[in-house]
Amino acid sequence: MEDTITPYVTPKLWQRILCLIYDFLLLLAIIFIASFIFVPLFSKMDSEYFKPLYQFYLLIIMGLYFIWFWTHGGQTLAMQTWKLRLVDANGGSITKKQAITRYLLALLVYPFFCIGIIWIFFDRDRQFLHDRIAGTRIIKL
């Protein structure tokens, strides 16, 4: 496999971090609304099944947020603000499979000392670990 020069500009780490923070703040609002819908449905919040079911529900809601935006234009609301886009390795739109893979991988790598972010210091294209594995990349518009 030969190296190809990509015409895409990779955003700086600080831009991606600020975008992550902005997405986190948006997710807080989404989680608040989703919780407002979910919690009243249960009469016993202290039951043993409430917490895991609630956590799973929130993971699904967050996944829907990211996967829908990534597959419909390649940008979350925060990415639109920072003029970043998620594309496949060739610069095209990502598939649902890539979006789901990226989301699930991000869930796995971020809790472990942000290894997904630290990875960019070792990656030849300065991409996150979950982007490398999912076959996606973040570009600057």
C-alpha positions, -999 to +999 in steps of 0.1 A: +000+000+000+015+033-010+012+066+009-011+091-007-012+128+000-046+138+013-060+171+002-079+174+035-068+197+063-067+179+097-079+203+124-057+212+153-060+193+185-073+223+204-101+227+178-112+191+182-111+194+220-132+225+220-156+207+197-158+178+221-165+202+250-193+219+230-208+185+221-206+175+258-226+207+267-252+199+240-254+163+253-261+176+288-292+193+275-303+162+255-297+140+286-318+164+307-347+162+282-344+124+278-343+120+316-374+142+319-392+117+297-377+085+311-377+090+349-415+096+353-422+063+336-408+045+367-426+046+400-396+030+418-363+046+410-346+027+438-353-007+422-323-028+411-331-026+374-336+011+372-300+023+371-287-001+344-318+004+323-315+042+326-278+041+317-285+020+287-313+043+276-289+073+279-262+055+259-288+048+232-300+085+232-264+098+229-257+073+202-287+084+182-276+120+184-241+113+171-250+086+145-278+106+130-257+138+126-226+119+114-247+101+087-267+132+077-241+157+067-211+145+087-214+172+113-229+174+148-241+209+159-207+215+176-188+204+144-209+228+124-198+256+147-161+247+145-163+239+107-153+203+111-167+173+092-165+136+097-157+118+065-146+083+054-110+076+046-116+088+010-134+120+019-169+108+013-199+104+035-197+077+062-219+047+064-242+039+093-219+009+101-189+033+103-209+057+125-220+030+149-185+015+150-170+050+157-195+057+185-190+023+202-152+026+199-152+061+214-172+047+243-145+021+249-113+042+244-122+075+262-126+060+297-091+046+295-071+077+302-083+093+270-063+069+249-083+079+219-070+115+222-034+105+231-033+083+200-031+114+177+004+120+189+014+087+174-008+086+144+007+095+110-025+115+100-031+129+135-065+110+138-082+097+169-079+059+176-116+053+170-113+072+137-084+051+126-102+018+134-136+029+120-120+042+087-132+077+093-114+111+098-122+146+109-114+173+085-114+211+086-137+228+061 
